[in-house]
């Protein structure tokens, strides 16, 4: 079950994961290009995916497509 819209989801990252992910996102922000420049970025993204899977408890079939569609709609700029 997804957390309600009123609640925030807190996740934990190691300091190394945070630095590597920050650089990955900063580079994307500067270039509009997603690319892995170091295997550590790949590892940090895999670790982040595992954290999301653990905390979100999303169904991977059935209503998942609807959940993703609604989440994208809420996050888009108006």
CORCORFEN-V933892 format. One record per backbone hydrogen bond with DSSP energy under -0.5 kcal/mol. CO is the residue of the C=O (numbers start at 1). NH is the residue of the N-H. If there is no record, write none. Layout:
CO,NH
CO,NH
//
This chain:
4,7
8,10
14,18
15,19
16,20
17,21
18,22
19,23
20,24
21,25
22,26
23,27
24,28
25,29
26,30
27,31
28,32
33,35
35,37
38,41
38,42
39,43
40,44
41,45
42,46
43,47
44,48
45,49
46,50
47,51
48,52
49,53
50,54
51,55
52,56
53,57
61,63
61,64
62,65
63,67
64,68
65,69
66,70
67,71
68,72
69,73
70,74
71,75
72,76
//
